């Protein structure tokens, strides 16, 4: 129901080609904007029927569902920008992967270096199991959804900022992202949209499906505008996901939340295309509890509750 983020290299993903980096009910439309304001920001000199959409992703199943639903609804995506945090699937040779891992360890980032190396090994294993075109972990997968696929090292970095300004989007859709800074948030003319796997504003943060079940609350998905807080932006749409106790698991609910995220995001984008504006509702108590990763002992309680025992 709709209730109304050292200079970096930017390249074509997988191709290695450099690019030249030269309510109170409130709505946000495509016309007349200049300064960034998460509530009143508006503006673009483009037709309502064809907003320019850019998608950020860290290559995950959540994003894959969003892309499938967007494409299935005939909504074009101008560009996809991938953040290659661990450089998996970027075409780096095994020697370069090892050297980069050692470099991180020498800089005191041992844990990140180990994750970097493990990510590469896992990627090589998965690559043999899954065709590249259908594996969301591979850059090539994203060419099924946009002819412009780029890779950057950091969504908040100066090269990503310059690239995004060059594309000049109306909307930025998040398919997995670090916390974005103002220099990125202020570029899209209409705003930045995120599909959060929890009911906002009550369930901000991570592991919110498990926390909601532990607390005896509804689980669901919220599509919201992104501001400089964490899951504090104005709400565009929400949908509650029913839980089948004795049948569902944490994993099955996460997969269902990903599917609903795609469907809800596509629904919101269709509404924007049809009306030329983003309909939102004011978030009361927008800075509710911020949930962190749930410890194992509590997850055992959640699994037990789901099992009906």
C-alpha positions in Angstrom: 0.0 0.0 0.0 1.3 3.4 -0.9 1.3 5.8 2.0 2.0 8.6 0.8 26.9 7.9 -1.1 43.0 9.6 -3.6 41.2 9.9 -7.0 39.7 6.7 -8.2 39.6 5.0 -11.5 36.2 5.0 -13.2 35.8 2.5 -16.1 33.3 0.7 -18.1 32.6 -2.4 -15.9 34.2 -5.5 -17.2 35.5 -3.7 -20.2 38.4 -1.8 -18.6 37.8 1.3 -20.8 38.3 4.6 -19.2 35.5 7.2 -19.4 36.1 10.9 -19.5 35.1 12.3 -16.2 34.5 15.9 -17.3 0.8 14.8 5.8 1.0 16.3 5.6 1.5 14.8 2.2 4.4 16.2 0.3 5.5 15.7 -3.3 8.7 16.3 -5.2 8.4 17.1 -8.8 10.7 17.3 -11.8 10.4 21.0 -12.1 12.3 24.0 -10.6 15.1 22.9 -8.2 18.5 24.3 -7.3 19.5 23.6 -3.6 19.4 20.2 -1.9 16.6 19.7 0.5 15.4 16.2 1.3 11.8 17.4 1.6 11.4 20.2 -1.0 14.1 19.3 -3.6 12.6 19.4 -7.1 13.6 20.0 -10.6 14.7 18.8 -14.0 14.5 20.0 -17.6 13.2 16.7 -19.0 9.8 15.3 -19.9 7.8 13.6 -17.2 7.5 10.5 -19.3 11.3 9.8 -19.4 13.1 10.5 -16.1 16.8 9.6 -16.3 17.4 6.8 -13.8 20.8 5.7 -12.4 21.2 2.6 -10.2 23.9 2.1 -7.6 24.8 -1.5 -6.6 27.3 -3.5 -4.7 26.2 -6.6 -6.7 23.7 -8.5 -4.6 20.5 -10.5 -4.8 18.5 -7.6 -3.5 19.5 -5.5 -6.4 18.9 -8.4 -8.9 15.2 -8.5 -7.8 14.9 -4.7 -8.2 16.4 -4.8 -11.7 14.1 -7.7 -12.8 11.0 -5.9 -11.6 12.0 -2.5 -13.1 12.8 -4.2 -16.5 9.6 -6.2 -16.3 7.6 -3.0 -15.9 9.2 -1.5 -19.0 11.1 1.2 -17.0 14.4 2.1 -18.6 17.6 2.5 -16.6 20.1 4.9 -18.2 23.2 3.8 -16.2 24.3 1.3 -13.6 27.2 2.1 -11.4 28.9 -0.7 -9.4 31.0 -0.2 -6.4 33.7 -2.9 -6.4 34.7 -2.9 -2.8 36.6 -6.1 -3.0 37.3 -6.1 -6.8 35.6 -9.5 -7.3 34.4 -10.0 -10.9 36.3 -6.9 -12.1 38.8 -8.7 -14.3 41.8 -8.4 -11.9 44.3 -11.2 -12.3 45.0 -13.6 -9.3 48.4 -12.0 -8.8 46.9 -8.5 -8.6 44.2 -9.8 -6.1 46.9 -11.3 -3.9 49.1 -8.2 -4.1 46.1 -6.0 -3.2 45.3 -8.2 -0.2 48.9 -7.9 1.0 48.9 -4.2 0.5 45.7 -3.9 2.7 47.3 -6.0 5.4 50.4 -3.8 5.4 48.2 -0.7 5.9 46.7 -2.3 9.0 43.6 -3.4 7.2 44.2 -7.1 7.7 40.5 -8.0 8.0 39.5 -6.2 4.8 42.5 -7.8 3.0 41.3 -11.3 4.1 37.7 -10.5 3.0 39.1 -9.2 -0.3 41.0 -12.5 -0.9 38.1 -14.8 0.3 35.7 -12.9 -1.9 37.8 -13.5 -5.0 38.1 -17.3 -4.2 34.3 -17.6 -3.7 33.7 -15.7 -6.9 35.9 -18.1 -8.9 34.0 -21.1 -7.5 30.6 -19.5 -8.2 31.7 -18.5 -11.7 32.1 -22.2 -12.6 28.7 -23.0 -11.2 26.6 -20.2 -12.7 26.5 -18.7 -16.2 27.9 -15.2 -16.1 24.8 -13.7 -17.7 22.6 -14.8 -14.9 25.0 -14.3 -12.0 24.4 -11.0 -10.2 27.9 -11.2 -8.7 29.4 -10.6 -12.2 29.5 -7.2 -13.8 28.3 -8.7 -17.1 24.9 -9.5 -15.5 24.1 -5.8 -15.3 24.4 -5.4 -19.1 21.1 -7.2 -19.3 19.5 -4.1 -17.7 21.5 -1.1 -19.1 23.9 -0.5 -21.9 25.9 1.9 -19.7 27.5 -0.1 -16.9 30.4 1.6 -14.9 32.6 0.6 -12.0 34.0 2.8 -9.3 35.9 2.1 -6.1 33.8 4.3 -3.8 30.3 5.7 -4.4 31.3 8.8 -2.4 34.5 9.4 -4.2 35.3 12.3 -6.5 35.3 10.2 -9.7 31.9 8.7 -8.9 30.6 12.2 -8.2 32.0 13.5 -11.5 30.5 10.6 -13.4 27.1 11.0 -11.8 27.1 14.8 -12.6 28.0 13.9 -16.2 25.0 11.6 -16.5 22.8 14.2 -14.8 20.1 11.9 -13.5 16.6 12.7 -12.3 16.5 9.7 -9.9 19.1 7.5 -8.2 17.9 4.1 -7.1 19.9 2.1 -4.6 20.5 -1.6 -5.1 22.9 -2.0 -2.2 25.1 0.9 -1.1 27.3 2.3 1.6 25.9 5.4 3.4 25.9 8.1 0.9 27.3 11.6 1.6 25.7 14.9 0.7 27.9 15.4 -2.4 26.2 12.4 -4.0 22.7 12.8 -2.5 22.4 16.3 -3.9 23.1 15.4 -7.6 19.8 13.6 -8.7 17.2 16.2 -9.4 14.3 14.4 -7.8 16.1 12.4 -5.2 17.5 9.0 -4.1 15.2 6.0 -3.5 16.0 3.0 -1.4 14.0 -0.2 -0.6 14.6 -1.1 3.0 13.6 -4.6 4.3 11.8 -3.3 7.3 8.9 -1.2 8.4 10.1 2.3 8.9 10.5 4.4 11.0 10.3 1.7 13.7 12.9 -0.7 12.2 16.0 1.1 11.0 19.4 -0.5 10.5 20.3 -4.1 9.8 18.9 -7.6 10.6 15.5 -5.8 11.0 13.5 -8.9 9.9 15.0 -10.9 12.7 14.5 -8.1 15.2 10.9 -7.6 14.3 10.1 -11.3 14.7 11.9 -11.3 18.1 9.8 -8.3 19.2 6.6 -9.8 17.8 6.1 -7.1 15.2 5.2 -7.0 11.5 7.9 -7.4 8.9 7.8 -5.8 5.6 9.5 -3.4 3.1 9.6 0.4 2.9 10.6 2.4 -0.2 11.8 5.8 1.0 13.7 8.9 0.0 17.3 8.8 1.2 18.6 11.7 3.3 21.8 12.1 5.3 20.5 10.0 8.1 20.2 6.2 8.3 16.8 5.1 7.1 15.3 8.4 8.2 14.0 9.8 4.8 10.4 10.4 3.9 8.3 7.3 3.1 7.1 6.6 -0.4 5.4 3.2 0.0 5.2 0.2 2.5 4.1 -3.3 2.3 3.7 -5.8 5.2 4.9 -9.4 4.5 2.9 -12.2 6.2 4.9 -14.7 8.2 4.0 -18.4 8.1 5.2 -19.7 11.5 6.2 -23.3 11.3 7.1 -22.9 7.6 9.1 -19.8 7.1 12.8 -19.3 8.1 14.9 -16.2 8.4 16.3 -17.0 5.0 13.0 -17.5 3.3 11.7 -14.3 4.7 14.8 -12.4 3.5 14.2 -13.8 0.0 10.6 -12.8 0.1 11.5 -9.3 1.3 13.9 -9.0 -1.7 11.1 -9.9 -4.1 8.7 -7.4 -2.5 11.5 -4.8 -2.6 11.7 -5.1 -6.3 7.9 -5.0 -6.8 7.5 -2.0 -4.5 10.3 -0.1 -6.1 8.9 -0.7 -9.6 5.5 0.5 -8.4 6.9 3.7 -7.0 8.9 4.4 -10.1 5.8 3.8 -12.3 3.9 6.3 -10.2 6.7 8.9 -10.6 6.7 8.4 -14.4 2.9 8.7 -14.5 2.6 11.8 -12.3 6.0 13.5 -12.7 6.4 13.7 -8.9 7.3 11.6 -5.8 4.5 11.3 -3.3 5.7 10.9 0.2 4.3 10.9 3.8 5.9 12.6 6.7 7.8 10.3 9.0 7.0 10.8 12.6 9.7 9.9 15.1 12.0 9.3 12.1 15.0 8.7 14.4 13.6 5.6 16.1 15.9 2.7 17.3 18.8 1.9 15.0 19.2 -1.9 15.0 22.6 -3.5 14.7 23.6 -7.0 13.7 21.8 -9.6 15.9 24.0 -11.9 17.9 23.8 -15.6 17.4 22.0 -16.4 20.7 19.2 -14.1 19.8 19.0 -15.5 16.2 18.5 -18.9 17.8 15.5 -17.6 19.6 14.1 -16.1 16.3 14.6 -19.4 14.5 12.8 -21.2 17.4 9.9 -18.8 17.3 9.6 -19.2 13.5 9.6 -23.0 13.8 6.6 -22.7 16.1 8.3 -24.7 18.9 
